[in-house]
Amino acid sequence: MYLRETRRRNRDRSVVRYYQLAENEWDAQKGCAVARVVYNFGRADQLDRDKLKRLAKSILRLFSGEEALAAEPDVRIIDAWPYGGVYVLDALWRELGLDQVLRHPRHPFERALFSMTANRALEPYSKLYCHEQWLREEVFLPEGRALELHHLYRAMDFLLGRDEETQKAVYFKTVDLMNADVDLIFYDTTSLHFEVDEEDEVAVKGPDGKHRAPVRKRGHSKNGRGDAPQIVVGLAVTRDGLPVRSWVFPGDTNDVTTVEKVKADLKGWKLGRCVFVGDAGMNSAENRRTLALGGGKYILASRMRAGDEVTKQVLTRAGRYQVVAGNLRVKEVSVGDGERRQRYAVCHNPEEASRQKRHRDKVLELVGAELATLQAPAAGEKHSKRTCELLASERFSRYLRQTKRGALRIDRAAVRREAKMDGKWVVTSNDDTLSAEDLALGYKQLMRVEACWRQMKSGLRMRPVYHWTPHRIRAHVMLCVLGLLLERVAEIRAGDTWRNIVAQLDTIKVVEYERGEASVRQTTEVRADVAALLKKLGVPAPPRLHRVAAARSA
């Protein structure tokens, strides 16, 4: 039994088609099989096609999966590609207005920039990999397949030419869409090293005809690679970790000297306050004076074991702690008077204090076991080789002291000093409008900036950097920041990590199959949990059909 189509030609030469349900029967008189009409559906142009679809579905429900597939022997699966991740990123990209800001009247630079940004967020490798493999084989992005390699590199040059305009437009759009809190903007820097031996010495001419000073220089490395040339990357973020703006400085740039540039670039951006938040390595009298110039505000961590006023006056000052949260207590201490007054906030985390005490007790137990097994030094030696190893150990040496005869003992005074530091940290600020609670919570927000660095370096794989010209290096950093922005928007809306979001979105794929003479590209069914995720993200369900064309074998 099958669906039969018949045609009739009218006098005006128009053709009318009819659908019939028919089956073949053997006619003994004719000696062949003839069609017998079981049911007439009527004219094709007057037929309710939805009724036919419902009839077909009701019939297929009677069969198992294998039987249903056997009933359609002409269906051939040609290929399948991941689609959910790139589809959501494209929707967020357009929602933030990046498709309009980066549009070029003659060249597909906007699609090239989106392709590289999506590649950073989903499968971060080199631009060459993005062009030759990812766009062509590993993801469903038809407009990306039309791009040539030179489009990607020229798009990076185009992006750098619109640096100021792009970052400012994206910032205002993001703040509006996400209702972001911009009362405090947090800024921090990191270093990014290169796998090269020598620094760059010669200025390089960019696509705009301007010569740019080399940026790959040796300087203070924050990741322990002081032997390699590097760049310094600055990043300003909101409380929620939404990137506001990024900067690239030469690798020998001091962190404090970047603040003036940051202040100038953020003028007119309708920000509440730009607070420089830094760790204890940034805290010195000279650095504080530099940060305070022009009314600048800062929140800096302080060293607690340096033997300065923090150790002698701040940590020893009596006072009650104010409970800020279940795991955070704060008390305010001021040292000095008038213009020389320095304001501190002593923060205490009881849970962290308990953890540090358990860790120290375990280390002391190991130290005791080591001391019990020490052998007497050989003749003519003051102490044994194992004694030297223990004194040089970063883990054990802080709890050890050596007697006049060279014997090792646990330094109980040092243990008591360390116990007083458990769960504590000290921050200082020149902003009197911030309460002690604001200082404590504000410094904890530095973890958000550091989390952004981890996300960019590990998730987005900001390095290794294969570019060497200053303008391409800058464009590469901007692409990573755009990728971070899309990820953070998705994380805030979904209330989940980007890794978990991508894992769910990966279930959405586009399948290409041939059925009869037609080749179809179709999105797979969206699961209920993924549909709920899309709703949280504010992204509509993906289109079901992408292309219907003639089959390759037709």
RAWOLIN-V105154 format. One record per run of one state. SS is the DSSP state (H for helix, E for strand, - for the rest). FROM is the first residue (numbers start at 1). TO is the last residue. If there is no record, write none. Layout:
BEGIN
SS;FROM;TO, SS;FROM;TO
END
This chain:
BEGIN
-;1;1, E;2;9, -;10;14, E;15;27, -;28;31, E;32;43, H;44;46, -;47;48, H;49;60, -;61;64, H;65;70, -;71;74, E;75;82, -;83;83, H;84;95, -;96;97, H;98;101, -;102;108, H;109;122, -;123;126, H;127;138, -;139;141, H;142;145, -;146;148, H;149;161, -;162;162, H;163;178, -;179;183, E;184;193, -;194;203, E;204;205, -;206;210, E;211;212, -;213;216, E;217;217, -;218;229, E;230;237, -;238;242, E;243;250, -;251;254, H;255;265, -;266;272, E;273;278, -;279;279, H;280;282, -;283;284, H;285;295, -;296;296, E;297;302, -;303;308, H;309;314, -;315;321, E;322;325, -;326;327, E;328;335, -;336;337, H;338;340, -;341;341, E;342;348, -;349;349, H;350;373, -;374;384, H;385;392, -;393;396, H;397;399, E;400;402, -;403;407, E;408;410, -;411;411, H;412;420, -;421;423, E;424;429, -;430;435, H;436;444, -;445;445, H;446;459, -;460;469, H;470;494, -;495;497, H;498;505, -;506;508, E;509;515, -;516;517, E;518;523, -;524;527, H;528;537, -;538;544, E;545;550, -;551;554
END
